[in-house]
Amino acid sequence: MKKAYLGIDIGSISTKGVVIDKDNKILASTYLWTKGNPLKAVKEVLHSLKNELDETSQIVGVGTTGSARKLIGTILGANIIKNEITAHAIGTLSKYPDIRTIIEIGGQDSKIILLKDKVVIDYAMNTLCAAGTGAFLSSQAERLDIPVEEFGNIALTSNNPTPIAARCTVFAESDLVHKAQMGHKKEDIVAGLCKSVALNYLNNVGKGKKIISPIIFQGGVSKNIGVVKAFENILNEKIITDKDGHLMGALGVAILSKQQKEINFTFDIIEDEFETNSINCSGCPNNCEIICVKKEHELLDSWGNRCEKGNQIINKEQKTFHNE
């Protein structure tokens, strides 16, 4: 049997999965929408990966990252659970060891990672506002009645991008409507939107950061050639993109799983039933929200508790599970 390693990146918009071999070669990969149900999305990802893998591969390492990394890591019995910054950095460095700046724009958030000598020296994230993200572009594409996949190519036909205020989704939409009513060409508005995404990112996530080449652009928005070109024009630098750029977080955490104690993972977990519930502990002013994960009357894990009173709630919940 050939040893393989699974990495899952569970985001608010999309869920990504990869299986790699001992040399970090991707044996199988998949990408789909989370649709507000990370557990269901992960099961679908696992089903797709299973169908892509040959029977000689045995997964001995599992890593999770992304917004639901703790939940999914617990359910999968992962041997490592890591934050997105570390996972993206490791995944990117495995393919581009000299990279200095990682620009990442996803469906609802964005981040910047600065590296030196293959070590993360600074980073910033924006998870509070969707302006300038994939969700923002999708909503504007719908408003313009243009498939978002065509945005980039349309933007490249413009010689005079329309200035669009993109600091806030509401302002951007009203500005877009106003510019359209003034008679601005559709391709100029699209190019303006792409430029505004790049400017919004640099003025917010990248504010105060020293962006040094080589620069790589990742996340779903990196598939938009219009935004790529906008970054190149503003920064006056070549921007690297990768066909697997959306998988870098999953790739990175799969690589990290290789450094941990091996486990015996099977795809049987696809058929297992799990249940999650949250308990509000009012035992002290912390008012902790404790998340519990259960499988067949067994409490697998819990988190969110910050004191001994919360532990009493968890122990009571464990007894309740066993008595069901």
C-alpha positions in Angstrom: 0.0 0.0 0.0 1.1 3.6 -0.7 0.9 6.0 2.1 -1.3 9.1 1.4 -2.2 12.2 3.3 -5.6 14.0 3.4 -6.0 17.8 3.8 -9.4 19.5 4.2 -10.0 23.3 4.1 -13.5 24.1 5.3 -14.4 27.7 4.5 -17.7 29.6 4.9 -18.3 29.6 1.1 -16.3 26.6 -0.2 -14.8 23.3 1.0 -11.6 22.0 -0.5 -9.9 18.6 -0.2 -6.7 17.1 -1.5 -4.9 13.8 -1.1 -1.1 13.8 -1.5 1.6 11.2 -1.6 4.9 11.3 0.4 6.4 13.6 -2.2 3.5 16.1 -1.9 2.2 15.2 -5.3 -1.6 15.7 -5.5 -3.3 12.3 -6.1 -6.9 13.6 -5.9 -8.5 16.9 -5.3 -12.0 18.5 -5.2 -13.7 21.8 -4.5 -17.4 22.5 -3.8 -19.7 24.9 -2.1 -20.1 24.6 1.7 -23.8 25.9 1.5 -23.9 26.5 5.3 -23.5 22.8 6.1 -19.7 22.0 6.6 -20.4 18.4 7.7 -22.4 17.5 4.6 -19.9 19.3 2.4 -17.0 17.4 3.8 -18.8 14.1 3.3 -19.3 15.0 -0.4 -15.7 16.0 -0.6 -14.6 12.7 0.8 -16.9 10.8 -1.5 -15.4 12.6 -4.5 -11.8 12.0 -3.3 -12.5 8.3 -2.7 -13.7 7.8 -6.2 -10.6 9.5 -7.6 -8.1 7.5 -5.6 -6.8 4.1 -6.6 -7.1 1.2 -4.1 -3.4 1.0 -3.4 -3.5 4.3 -1.4 -3.9 4.2 2.4 -4.5 7.5 4.1 -2.3 7.7 7.3 -2.5 11.4 8.0 -5.5 13.8 8.1 -5.3 17.6 8.5 -8.0 20.2 8.7 -7.9 24.0 8.4 -10.4 26.8 7.7 -13.3 28.2 9.7 -14.8 24.8 10.6 -11.4 23.1 11.2 -12.1 22.1 14.8 -15.5 20.6 14.1 -14.3 18.6 11.0 -11.0 17.7 12.6 -12.8 16.2 15.5 -15.2 14.2 13.3 -12.4 12.9 11.0 -10.0 12.1 13.9 -7.4 14.4 12.3 -3.9 14.1 13.5 -3.4 17.9 13.0 -5.7 21.0 13.1 -4.1 24.2 11.9 -5.1 27.8 11.2 -5.4 29.1 7.7 -2.3 31.3 7.8 0.1 28.4 8.6 -1.7 26.0 6.2 -1.7 28.5 3.2 2.0 29.4 3.8 3.1 25.7 4.0 1.1 24.8 0.9 2.4 27.7 -1.1 6.0 27.3 -0.1 5.9 23.6 -1.1 5.4 24.8 -4.7 7.0 28.3 -4.6 9.8 28.2 -2.0 11.0 31.8 -2.8 7.6 33.5 -2.4 7.5 36.6 -0.3 3.9 37.8 -0.4 0.6 35.8 -0.5 -2.5 37.7 -1.6 -5.6 35.6 -0.9 -9.2 36.6 -1.6 -11.9 34.1 -1.0 -15.7 34.0 -1.0 -16.3 36.1 2.1 -12.9 37.0 3.5 -9.4 37.8 2.5 -5.9 37.7 3.9 -2.3 38.7 3.3 0.7 36.7 4.4 4.2 38.1 4.3 7.2 35.7 4.3 10.9 35.9 4.6 13.3 33.0 4.4 10.3 30.6 4.2 8.9 31.9 7.5 5.7 33.9 8.1 6.8 37.3 9.4 3.4 39.2 9.3 -0.2 38.7 8.2 -3.6 40.3 8.3 -7.1 39.0 7.8 -10.4 40.7 6.9 -13.5 38.6 7.9 -15.8 41.5 8.9 -16.9 42.8 5.5 -17.6 41.0 2.2 -16.8 44.1 0.1 -14.1 43.2 -2.5 -14.5 39.4 -2.1 -15.9 36.7 -4.3 -19.4 37.1 -2.9 -19.2 40.8 -3.7 -18.1 40.2 -7.3 -20.9 37.5 -7.7 -23.6 39.9 -6.6 -22.3 42.6 -9.0 -22.2 40.1 -11.8 -25.8 39.2 -11.2 -26.8 42.9 -11.1 -25.0 43.4 -14.5 -26.5 40.2 -15.9 -23.0 38.9 -16.7 -21.7 35.4 -15.7 -19.0 36.0 -13.1 -16.8 33.6 -15.0 -16.7 36.1 -17.9 -15.8 39.1 -15.7 -12.1 38.9 -16.3 -12.1 38.6 -20.0 -14.7 41.4 -20.3 -12.5 43.6 -18.1 -9.5 43.2 -20.4 -11.4 44.7 -23.3 -11.7 48.0 -21.4 -9.4 51.0 -22.0 -11.0 53.3 -19.4 -12.1 51.5 -16.2 -15.0 53.2 -14.4 -14.1 54.4 -10.9 -16.3 52.4 -8.5 -16.4 53.0 -4.7 -15.9 49.5 -3.2 -15.2 50.2 0.4 -18.7 48.9 1.2 -21.0 46.6 -0.8 -23.9 49.0 -0.4 -22.0 52.0 -1.6 -20.5 50.0 -4.5 -23.9 48.8 -5.7 -25.4 52.3 -5.6 -22.3 53.7 -7.4 -22.5 51.0 -10.0 -26.1 51.8 -10.8 -25.3 55.5 -10.9 -22.4 55.0 -13.3 -24.6 52.7 -15.6 -27.3 55.4 -15.7 -24.7 57.9 -16.7 -23.9 55.8 -19.7 -20.6 54.1 -18.8 -19.9 51.1 -21.0 -20.5 47.7 -19.4 -16.9 46.6 -20.0 -15.6 49.8 -18.3 -17.8 49.2 -15.3 -16.6 45.6 -15.1 -13.0 46.7 -15.3 -13.7 49.3 -12.7 -15.1 46.7 -10.4 -12.0 44.5 -10.8 -9.8 47.5 -10.1 -11.9 48.5 -7.0 -11.5 45.0 -5.6 -7.7 45.3 -5.8 -7.7 48.8 -4.3 -10.1 47.8 -1.5 -7.8 44.9 -0.6 -4.6 47.0 -0.6 -6.2 49.8 1.3 -7.6 47.5 4.0 -6.0 44.1 4.3 -2.7 45.3 2.9 -2.6 48.6 4.6 0.8 49.3 6.2 2.2 46.1 4.8 5.3 46.0 2.6 4.4 43.9 -0.4 7.5 42.4 -1.8 7.9 40.3 -5.0 7.6 37.4 -5.7 3.9 37.8 -5.2 1.3 35.0 -5.6 -2.5 35.6 -5.8 -4.7 32.8 -4.4 -8.4 32.1 -3.6 -11.4 32.0 -5.9 -11.0 35.6 -7.0 -7.5 34.8 -8.4 -9.3 33.0 -11.2 -10.5 36.4 -12.4 -7.9 37.6 -14.8 -9.4 41.1 -14.5 -8.5 41.4 -10.8 -5.1 39.8 -11.5 -4.3 42.5 -14.1 -5.6 45.2 -11.7 -3.1 44.1 -9.0 -0.3 44.0 -11.6 -1.1 47.5 -12.8 -1.4 49.0 -9.3 1.7 47.3 -7.8 3.7 47.4 -11.0 4.7 43.8 -10.3 4.2 40.4 -11.9 1.5 38.4 -10.1 1.9 34.6 -9.9 -1.3 32.5 -10.1 -1.6 28.7 -9.9 -4.2 26.4 -11.2 -4.3 24.8 -7.8 -4.3 28.2 -6.0 -7.7 27.5 -4.3 -6.3 24.3 -2.8 -3.2 25.7 -1.1 -4.8 25.6 2.4 -5.8 22.0 2.0 -2.4 21.1 0.5 -0.6 22.8 3.4 -2.4 21.0 6.1 -2.0 17.7 4.3 1.8 18.3 4.3 1.7 19.1 8.0 -0.2 15.9 8.7 2.9 14.0 7.4 4.9 15.3 10.4 2.5 13.8 13.0 1.9 10.3 14.3 0.3 8.1 11.6 -3.4 7.2 11.9 -5.5 4.6 10.1 -8.2 6.6 8.3 -11.0 5.0 6.3 -13.7 6.5 4.1 -16.3 4.6 6.2 -16.8 7.8 8.0 -18.9 9.0 5.1 -21.7 6.7 6.3 -21.4 7.7 10.0 -24.0 10.0 11.6 -22.8 12.9 13.7 -24.7 15.4 15.8 -23.6 18.8 17.1 -25.2 21.0 19.6 -24.4 24.1 21.5 -24.9 24.7 25.3 -24.9 28.1 26.9 -23.2 28.0 30.3 -24.4 30.8 32.6 -22.3 29.6 35.6 -20.1 32.7 35.5 -19.9 36.1 33.7 -18.0 34.4 30.8 -21.4 33.0 29.5 -19.5 30.5 27.3 -21.1 28.9 24.3 -19.9 25.3 24.5 -20.0 23.2 21.2 -20.4 19.5 21.6 -19.9 16.8 18.9 -21.6 13.5 19.4 -21.4 10.2 17.5 -23.7 7.3 18.5 -24.3 8.4 22.1 -20.6 9.2 22.6 -19.3 12.8 23.2 -16.3 13.0 20.8 -15.2 16.5 21.8 -16.3 19.9 23.0 -14.8 23.4 22.9 -15.7 26.9 23.9 -15.5 26.4 27.7 -13.2 28.6 29.7 -13.6 27.5 33.3 -14.4 24.6 35.7 -18.1 25.4 35.7 -18.3 24.7 32.0 -16.6 21.3 32.6 -19.5 20.4 34.9 -21.9 21.2 32.1 -19.9 19.1 29.7 -19.8 16.1 32.1 -23.5 16.4 32.5 -24.0 16.4 28.7 -21.8 13.3 28.5 -24.0 11.4 30.9 -27.1 12.6 29.0 -25.6 11.1 25.8 -25.0 7.8 27.4 -28.5 7.6 28.8 -30.3 8.4 25.5 
